[in-house]
Amino acid sequence: MKRMFDFQCGNNHIHEAFVDSEIRSKPCPECGEVAERLISTPHVRLDGTSGAFPGEAMKWDRKRAEKLQQERKRSASHGE
């Protein structure tokens, strides 16, 4: 299965390549030296509105419900 990996050569050139999982090295596109595969840091983003970070999503829902309830009360008292 092909995946995106970072590779670094001895001259500290870093590049990405879409290669098979078992590939551990490949030629550097800048200098031609052998570039070894790096262990990259995963990019994680916790988004409070998507539910990926439940505490923040629930807090936002609660505040929104409270605000809507206050607005309904205000509009009901002005309408009488």
N, C-alpha and C positions, 0 to 999 in steps of 0.2 A: 504494500500500500504506500502510495506517495504522500509525503508530508513536507511542510516547510521547515527547514533547519537553517541555523546560522553556522557559518564556517569561518575559521581564522587561520591565516598562514603565519609563517615565521616572521614576516615583515609587518605583522599586526594589521593587515588588511582584513576587514570583516565584511562578509557578504551573505546574502540569503540564497538558498537554492531549494527548488521543489524536487526532491529525490526520494527514492525508495527508502524505507525505514532502516534497512541493513547497511546502507552506505555510510561509512565513517570518515572518509576523506575524499577530496577531489581537488583538481588544480584551481589555484586562485585565478580569477579572471583578470586581475590587474598585473600580477608579476609572473604567474605560471608556477610558482612554488606550491608544494603540497599544503592544502588547507585542511585542518582537522575540524570535525564537527564539535560545536560547543553545546553545553547544557544551558539552555536559555531560561530566563525567568519568565514564568507565565504572566500574562497580562490579565489581571482580574479587576473588574469594576463592579462594585456593589451599587445597584440602582434602587433607591428607595421606593420608586413608583412601580417597579416591575414585579415586586414580590420576592426578588432575589435577596432582599435584606428585610425580612419580615417586621422587625421592630420599627423601623422607620416608616414602612408602608402602613402599618396599623396606626401609628401616631398621626400620620397625615390624614388617614381616613377619619379618625376620631375628631381631629381639629376641624376638618371640613364639615362633618356632621353637626358639630356644635355651632359652627358659623351659620350653616343653613337654618338650624333651629332658631337661632337668634334673629335672623333676617325674617323668618316666617312670623315670629312673635311681633316684631316691629311693624311689619306690613299689616298684620291682623289688628293691632291696636290703632293704627292710623286709619283703617278702613271703617271703624265703628262710629 
